[in-house]
Amino acid sequence: MLGDPGFVTQRTADALEVIAILEIAHDDVDIIFSDVVMPGMNGVELGKKIRARWPDKTIVLTSGYGHALAEYSGHGFPLLHKPYSVLSRILRDAAA
């Protein structure tokens, strides 16, 4: 879905893998797109860790769970509701 508008993506298994990739190649990453609800570190925690170390990185969070949207909204990250009918527009706006 993200490849169609020209985004190059890299999938990760968890938040720790995201941080490991940023440690090595943070200049090659423009946007971090993460689910809010994940095992271990949640998306808001991940976003805060990334912002603390790489404040210029764009972070967009998502969730399909209504309770997560209510609980984690207002933390300073764009929050995209599933389904992703407007995903590419949201990501482009966030990166601008």
N, C-alpha and C positions, 0 to 999 in steps of 0.2 A: 504494500500500500504506500509506503514512504518512498520507494524507489521510483514510482511513476512520475512524481513531480521533481525528481532529480536528487533526492536526499541519498547519501551513502550512509548505511546503518551498520551498527555492530551490536549484536545481542549479547547480553551477559546473564550469568546464572543468578547473581545476587548483587547487593549494594557494595560488598567488599570488592568484587571484581571490577565494578565501575571505578572505584577509588584507585585500584591497582592500575587500571588502564590510564587514568588521568595522571598518575605519578610518572608514567613513562612517556605519554604522548598527549599531554593536555593541550598543546598548541594545535593538534589535529582534530580536536573535538569542539564543535560549535554549540551543540544543544544536548542536554541530557534529558531524556524523556523516560519517566519512571512511573510505575504504579505506586499508589500510596500504600496499599496493603501488600506487604511482602513478609516472608519469614525473616527473623533477625531484625535488621535495621529497616524501619519503614521509610517511605519516600520523603517525608518531611525531614526526618533525621538525616537522611542522605543529602538532601538539598542543603541543609544547614552546614553539614561538614564540607560540602563542595564550596559553598559561599565563603566559608571561613578561610579556605586555602586558595581558592581561585575565584575571587569575587566577580570577575568579568564573565563567568560562564552563565549561559542561559539554561534554566531548569524549568521544565514543564511536567506537571504531575497529572495523573489520571486515576480514576476509580469508577467501577461499576456499582459500588456499594453506596447506598444512600447515607448510611450512618458514617461512613468514612468521609464522604463529601462534607457532611455537617461538622464532623469532628476536626478535620484537617484543613478546612477552608480558612482563609485569613492569616496564613503564615507567610505571605509574601511571594508565593509561587502561583503562576497561572495553573488552574485546575480544570482539566478537560473531562467532561462527563462522557462515559461510554453510552452509546456507540459513537464511532469516530467519523461522522458524516462531514465534519469540517476540519479534520486533522491537519492537513497541509496548510490551510490558511492560518490556523492558530499558531502552528510552529513558525511560519514565516513572520507573523506579527510579533511573536515573542523574541525572535532573533533580531528584529529591526532596531 
